[in-house]
């Protein structure tokens, strides 16, 4: 109970709650509660197998003999940031947490999370989540991500039928920022402003239809127009720098850019919008919003292991595996035992 409630609310509130509902001779201290959560998180982490670069099991002949797979799994990956208590400078005041969610066609889902710069088994962690949802080597898995270096490497070599897509939401988010910058280039109707906005619309149109070559060409045209301005101001320089970063972003992820329009018309997933809510659920509600606490990388990582297990409704099953005498009953089974 200590660990479960601490995964859902702050340590202080957990201490107060347990003091109210349990006949304790004295209150549990926050420090002992914190240590308890870390011990449980470490035990969960210790049960993971060894990390590997490749998790593809068997060979094509064996995959052909497998039962007919379920419909595709959709996996969304994104990142969030948590305040660090180890900061030495302003740039070190936060560290990155990777959060993901795997969704089946029947709507059931599981989430996971880890501290990117602390976890030593991220690929194993994701693989075990997918296996727990019944993933087979002949089953299609669609990975959607923001194209960052961390998630780009994480999702590779987990399934031979996997497809990897760059999230449309993150593309449009960057384009929207550049469009706002372009609107600040001179008065309305000016040549520089009109030209920049027209190029950005063309870039968006080409990317929507999966034409990466033409999109990169038009980003180059935009850069040349901005760089050729006679009186290049601060706004032009800022947009030029942002366009250069966008060019690199698209170039690095070009093999993961599909025809979004075609996928959209066929009802296929093109965005990680469902992961945005997962980031809020897993990280923000417990570790950022209304929580003034700062975290160590180790403390945040171990709490995430407990929290995701609780959110996935697997926490009691984990304890039952550790302590066989702890019965897992629900619904009718529990009522029958009480009646007996």
Secondary structure, DSSP 8 states (H G I E B T S, - for coil): -HHHHHHHS-HHHHHHHHHHHS--SS---HHHHHHHHHHHHHHHHHTS----S----S-HHHHHTS----S-EEEEEEEEEEEBSS-SSGGGSEEEEEEEEEE-TTS-EEEEEEETTT-S-HHHHHHHHHHHTT--TTS-EEEEE---HHHHHHTTTS-TTEEEEE-HHHHHHHHHHHHHHHTTSSSTT-HHHHHHHHHHHHHHHHHHTT-HHHHHHHHHHHHHHHHT-TT--HHHHHHHHHHHHHHHHHHHTGGG---HHHHHHTT-----HHHHHHHIIIIIIIIITT----B-HHHHHHHHHHHHHHHTT-HHHHHHHH-TTS----HHHHHHHHH-
